[in-house]
Amino acid sequence: MPLSLQVINVLARKALGLLHLKNEWLIFGVCMILGMITVQLAIGGHVWGLYKFPGRILFMMPGFQMGRIYREKLERYDTLTDGIYFLIVISMQVLLSVACAGLAFSAVWVTGFANGPVVPYLTVITGIAFWLRIARLISALPSLSNVFVFTGRHTYAVMMHHVAIFTLLNGLFYLCGQFTGLCSAFDRELYMSDIGYVYPVGGTEVGKWLYLAAGIVVPLLIDRVCKKIYNVT
């Protein structure tokens, strides 16, 4: 999906350049209008089937363009101290949570919009603002930032393999429960019927962090090994 957004963004910019209309604010405005129309159509139940794919792109394009606007137009003005910055952003997020019920929505399925076409993008803006400052703080720690940069450049591998890793992990817990006295609380019925089943290792919710770590680290290792093999051969 990020690749699709980038390709469409590049093609749109080429077309606007030929028309002498290549302006970041204009592109942002068009993206927002199309995104909000998509949300309104989704609320009405019109974004389904084959319409899901263009719906996802149109819904996420404003978020992509927000990043462009920040980089090209706003970053130079981002000079607030961390304390004041986070106070403003988190206050906005709390206000949205209190004033609007049902903020969660699915960008993949283009569903769950309970507050009209504007509020979803307000949550997107506050979320982007929050993580932009977190990214700035992490960038001051080279060793940690390198890890995040590597992960960020290989998110496709994580997206492609994490479900398989979860399934493999569940399979190991299942076998462990079958042949040893460990993992006795593993739910065999859910394992066989629910692909999203997560075994609470040790009977605690903390065990879910094992799935998170495996779902990120193992795909990254697979990607690295595959690239090494490819380069060698």
Salt bridges, closest charged atoms under 4 A:
GLU24 OE2 - ARG13 NH1 2.82
GLU24 OE2 - ARG68 NH2 3.04
GLU75 OE1 - ARG71 NH1 2.80
ASP78 OD1 - ARG133 NH2 2.65
ASP78 OD2 - ARG136 NH2 3.17
ASP82 OD1 - ARG133 NH1 2.68
GLU189 OE2 - ARG188 NH1 3.80
GLU205 OE1 - LYS208 NZ 2.68
ASP223 OD2 - HIS154 NE2 3.48
ASP223 OD2 - LYS227 NZ 3.45
